[in-house]
Amino acid sequence: MEQIALILIYIHAFFGGIGLLAGLISIIGKKGKFYHRKSGVVFSVAMFISALIAIPITLLPNHKNLLLNLLSIFTIYLVISGNRILRFKKHHTLGTTDITITIIMGLIFFGMISIGIFYRVQEIPKSTLFFFFGGFGVMATIRDIKLYKTFKTNPRGYLSNHIGKMSGAYGAAVTAFLLAALDSSTLWIWLTPSIITLIFVTFWRRKIT
C-alpha cells in the first residue's frame, strides 16, 4: 500500500509542479493574450489532475489528512468553476452543472465550518484552518450566487469571478508546495499564501471595475 501511495505522490507532485510553473506564466502574462490563455489551460489541467490524485492519497494509511483532502476538493472546485465562468462572456446563461457545483460545494464548505466547530469543542488542533477555508469557500459560493443573479447588469462580473477562482487555485497549489517542501504544517504556512492571494485578487478586482 505504501508503494502505491509513493507512486501517487510522485505523480501528484509532477503535475503540481507543472501547474505551479504554468500558473506563474499565466499570472505574469498579459491577461487575455496567447501565453496567458495557453498557460492557463495547462495550469487548469495540471492542477485538476494533481488535486484529484491528492484525494485518495490523503485517505491512505499513514497519509490520512482530512484538511488536505478537503483542500484538494476545494482546488478542483476553483479550477472547474473558474474556467466555466468564462462561458458567461459568450452565452450569458447559467447551466444546471454550474448550479449543481455551487450547491454541492456550498454544502461542503458549511461542512468544513462544522468540522472546525467540532475540532474547537474537542480541542483538536487546526480548527482555525477549517473555519478559515470553510468561510472562504462560503464567501466564494455567495459570490457565485450574486454573479448568477446580477450578470446582466454587471457583464464584467464574470472576469472578477474568474480571477478570484484561478488565483485561489494557484494559492492552494503554493500552500501544498510549501507544506511538502518545508515539511511543516504551521498555521502561517497554511494561511500566508491565502492572504497574499486575497491581496492580489483584491487589487485586480479593483483594477477591472
C-alpha positions, 0 to 999 in steps of 0.5 A, spaced: 500 500 500 505 504 501 508 503 494 502 505 491 501 511 495 509 513 493 507 512 486 501 517 487 505 522 490 510 522 485 505 523 480 501 528 484 507 532 485 509 532 477 503 535 475 503 540 481 509 542 479 507 543 472 501 547 474 505 551 479 510 553 473 504 554 468 500 558 473 506 563 474 506 564 466 499 565 466 499 570 472 505 574 469 502 574 462 498 579 459 491 577 461 487 575 455 493 574 450 496 567 447 501 565 453 496 567 458 490 563 455 495 557 453 498 557 460 492 557 463 489 551 460 495 547 462 495 550 469 487 548 469 489 541 467 495 540 471 492 542 477 485 538 476 489 532 475 494 533 481 488 535 486 484 529 484 490 524 485 491 528 492 484 525 494 485 518 495 492 519 497 490 523 503 485 517 505 491 512 505 494 509 511 499 513 514 497 519 509 490 520 512 489 528 512 482 530 512 484 538 511 488 536 505 483 532 502 478 537 503 483 542 500 484 538 494 476 538 493 476 545 494 482 546 488 478 542 483 472 546 485 476 553 483 479 550 477 472 547 474 468 553 476 473 558 474 474 556 467 466 555 466 465 562 468 468 564 462 462 561 458 458 567 461 462 572 456 459 568 450 452 565 452 450 569 458 446 563 461 447 559 467 447 551 466 444 546 471 452 543 472 454 550 474 448 550 479 449 543 481 457 545 483 455 551 487 450 547 491 454 541 492 460 545 494 456 550 498 454 544 502 461 542 503 464 548 505 458 549 511 461 542 512 468 544 513 465 550 518 462 544 522 468 540 522 472 546 525 466 547 530 467 540 532 475 540 532 474 547 537 469 543 542 474 537 542 480 541 542 483 538 536 488 542 533 487 546 526 480 548 527 482 555 525 484 552 518 477 549 517 473 555 519 478 559 515 477 555 508 470 553 510 468 561 510 472 562 504 469 557 500 462 560 503 464 567 501 466 564 494 459 560 493 455 567 495 459 570 490 457 565 485 450 566 487 450 574 486 454 573 479 448 568 477 443 573 479 446 580 477 450 578 470 446 582 466 447 588 469 454 587 471 457 583 464 464 584 467 462 580 473 464 574 470 472 576 469 472 578 477 469 571 478 474 568 474 480 571 477 478 570 484 477 562 482 484 561 478 488 565 483 485 561 489 487 555 485 494 557 484 494 559 492 492 552 494 497 549 489 503 554 493 500 552 500 501 544 498 508 546 495 510 549 501 507 544 506 511 538 502 517 542 501 518 545 508 515 539 511 511 543 516 504 544 517 504 551 521 498 555 521 502 561 517 504 556 512 497 554 511 494 561 511 500 566 508 499 564 501 491 565 502 492 572 504 497 574 499 492 571 494 486 575 497 491 581 496 492 580 489 485 578 487 483 584 491 487 589 487 485 586 480 478 586 482 479 593 483 483 594 477 477 591 472 471 595 475 
